[in-house]
Amino acid sequence: MKVSVIGGGTMGNGIAQVFAQNGNDVNLIDIKQEYLDRAMATIEKNLGRMVKKERMTAEEAKATLGRMNAVVGLENAADSDLVIEAVFENFEVKKEIFTKLDEVCGPDTILASNTSSISLTKIAGTTKRADKVIGMHFMNPVPIMKLVEVICGQATSDETLEKVTQWSKDLHKVPVTVQDYPGFISNRVLMPMINEAIYCLMEGVADKDAIDTVMKLGMAHPMGPLQLADFIGLDICLDIMEVLYDGFGDSKYRPCPLLRRMVDAGYLGRKSGKGFYDY
Ligand SMILES: NC(=O)c1ccc[n+]([C@@H]2O[C@H](COP(=O)([O-])OP(=O)(O)OC[C@H]3O[C@@H](n4cnc5c(N)ncnc54)[C@H](O)[C@@H]3O)[C@@H](O)[C@H]2O)c1
């Protein structure tokens, strides 16, 4: 089938890679050729690593790249069976893209978003095909993580859900259907845990190493919550807590003041060189 991925950043290049790896023709679309060149270089490097580890042959890697087309311009998505948007987590940016995709794409094209926190119902409302709009929430790094959280907006049809579920399975992923409520399942369960770990640190219940050790050795989590927060980015964690807090209006989702203070200080985790840990 023919797939277009909008946005060649962290998530978009991984999503494009797994679709191409599994035999689909893929357009990778971004706003500048240099972003696309960077995305294609990342994909080539990832495929090269897989060949080295004997997870795929050099011929398969070459064929995967041969199925990919990196282009500027949303109109290139026109004849796709599925379009997956993976641009910045900003409703206005996504609105512009979905409005344009709705205009240029054929009537049967399914439009998916990889959003981690924006309402799918709201995104679908920017189009005239809300029944064909759905969430496909891949996890980072996409080629490795098995889960696809499939999110149904208020008007998503059963037919759209069935197709997207099957396509996710065709990628050797495990799709899980979730309804459109703030944070879906992944972030609604994960972020309050991280937020609570930050409260524990702020209140002096234990130091950061102790908190992470309890969750790693006691709960068999591969990473402690503070280490994970640094990995995700503290600004992203704060944004998602705000989405939960606003969306439910329930004080149990209030962002920890220490999280806010870290973000205000520019301590965003791994990407800024400093978060709960130094990098
Ligand atoms: N990074 C993660 O761990 C993660 C995990 C799950 C979901 N998500 C979600 O995936 C989406 C993308 O996140 P990311 O981390 O890959 O972002 P990113 O910043 O790495 O990449 C975004 C890309 O979108 C491109 N872009 C912006 N506007 C565009 C437009 N109008 N047309 C085409 N391309 C455009 C940018 O040039 C950039 O290459 C977000 O909605 C995010 O919430 C991210």
The ligand as an SDF file (V2000), in Angstrom:
LIG
                    3D

 44 48  0  0  0  0  0  0  0  0999 V2000
    9.4730   12.1200   20.5200 N   0  0  0  0  0  0  0  0  0  0  0  0
    8.7420   11.1930   21.1290 C   0  0  0  0  0  0  0  0  0  0  0  0
    9.2480   10.4320   21.9890 O   0  0  0  0  0  0  0  0  0  0  0  0
    7.2900   11.0200   20.7810 C   0  0  0  0  0  0  0  0  0  0  0  0
    6.6500    9.8160   21.1380 C   0  0  0  0  0  0  0  0  0  0  0  0
    5.3150    9.6170   20.7450 C   0  0  0  0  0  0  0  0  0  0  0  0
    4.6430   10.6020   20.0460 C   0  0  0  0  0  0  0  0  0  0  0  0
    5.2730   11.7800   19.7360 N   0  0  0  0  0  0  0  0  0  0  0  0
    4.5290   12.7770   18.9540 C   0  0  0  0  0  0  0  0  0  0  0  0
    4.9750   12.7080   17.6100 O   0  0  0  0  0  0  0  0  0  0  0  0
    4.8960   13.9950   16.9870 C   0  0  0  0  0  0  0  0  0  0  0  0
    6.2710   14.3560   16.4250 C   0  0  0  0  0  0  0  0  0  0  0  0
    7.2190   14.3910   17.4640 O   0  0  0  0  0  0  0  0  0  0  0  0
    8.7900   14.3450   17.1690 P   0  0  0  0  0  0  0  0  0  0  0  0
    9.4530   14.1480   18.4910 O   0  0  0  0  0  0  0  0  0  0  0  0
    9.0920   13.4170   16.0530 O   0  0  0  0  0  0  0  0  0  0  0  0
    9.0420   15.8510   16.6630 O   0  0  0  0  0  0  0  0  0  0  0  0
   10.3350   16.4810   15.9350 P   0  0  0  0  0  0  0  0  0  0  0  0
   10.4270   17.8770   16.3910 O   0  0  0  0  0  0  0  0  0  0  0  0
   11.5220   15.5650   16.0940 O   0  0  0  0  0  0  0  0  0  0  0  0
    9.9380   16.4400   14.3760 O   0  0  0  0  0  0  0  0  0  0  0  0
    8.8940   17.1920   13.8370 C   0  0  0  0  0  0  0  0  0  0  0  0
    9.1310   17.3190   12.3320 C   0  0  0  0  0  0  0  0  0  0  0  0
    7.9600   17.8820   11.7210 O   0  0  0  0  0  0  0  0  0  0  0  0
    8.3830   18.7620   10.7190 C   0  0  0  0  0  0  0  0  0  0  0  0
    7.2920   19.7240   10.4050 N   0  0  0  0  0  0  0  0  0  0  0  0
    6.8640   20.7670   11.1360 C   0  0  0  0  0  0  0  0  0  0  0  0
    5.8500   21.3960   10.5160 N   0  0  0  0  0  0  0  0  0  0  0  0
    5.6410   20.7330    9.3560 C   0  0  0  0  0  0  0  0  0  0  0  0
    4.7540   20.9160    8.2690 C   0  0  0  0  0  0  0  0  0  0  0  0
    3.8680   21.9170    8.2540 N   0  0  0  0  0  0  0  0  0  0  0  0
    4.8150   20.0420    7.2340 N   0  0  0  0  0  0  0  0  0  0  0  0
    5.6990   19.0250    7.2370 C   0  0  0  0  0  0  0  0  0  0  0  0
    6.5740   18.8080    8.2550 N   0  0  0  0  0  0  0  0  0  0  0  0
    6.5470   19.6500    9.2810 C   0  0  0  0  0  0  0  0  0  0  0  0
    9.6110   19.4300   11.2810 C   0  0  0  0  0  0  0  0  0  0  0  0
   10.3990   20.0510   10.2770 O   0  0  0  0  0  0  0  0  0  0  0  0
   10.3120   18.2330   11.9620 C   0  0  0  0  0  0  0  0  0  0  0  0
   11.1690   17.5690   11.0590 O   0  0  0  0  0  0  0  0  0  0  0  0
    4.3660   14.9410   18.0510 C   0  0  0  0  0  0  0  0  0  0  0  0
    2.9800   15.0630   17.9090 O   0  0  0  0  0  0  0  0  0  0  0  0
    4.7170   14.2240   19.3630 C   0  0  0  0  0  0  0  0  0  0  0  0
    3.8510   14.5590   20.4220 O   0  0  0  0  0  0  0  0  0  0  0  0
    6.5820   11.9930   20.0740 C   0  0  0  0  0  0  0  0  0  0  0  0
  1  2  1  0
  2  3  2  0
  2  4  1  0
  4  5  1  0
  4 44  2  0
  5  6  2  0
  6  7  1  0
  7  8  2  0
  8  9  1  0
  8 44  1  0
  9 10  1  0
  9 42  1  0
 10 11  1  0
 11 12  1  0
 11 40  1  0
 12 13  1  0
 13 14  1  0
 14 15  2  0
 14 16  1  0
 14 17  1  0
 17 18  1  0
 18 19  2  0
 18 20  1  0
 18 21  1  0
 21 22  1  0
 22 23  1  0
 23 24  1  0
 23 38  1  0
 24 25  1  0
 25 26  1  0
 25 36  1  0
 26 27  1  0
 26 35  1  0
 27 28  2  0
 28 29  1  0
 29 30  1  0
 29 35  2  0
 30 31  1  0
 30 32  2  0
 32 33  1  0
 33 34  2  0
 34 35  1  0
 36 37  1  0
 36 38  1  0
 38 39  1  0
 40 41  1  0
 40 42  1  0
 42 43  1  0
M  CHG  2   8   1  16  -1
M  END
$$$$
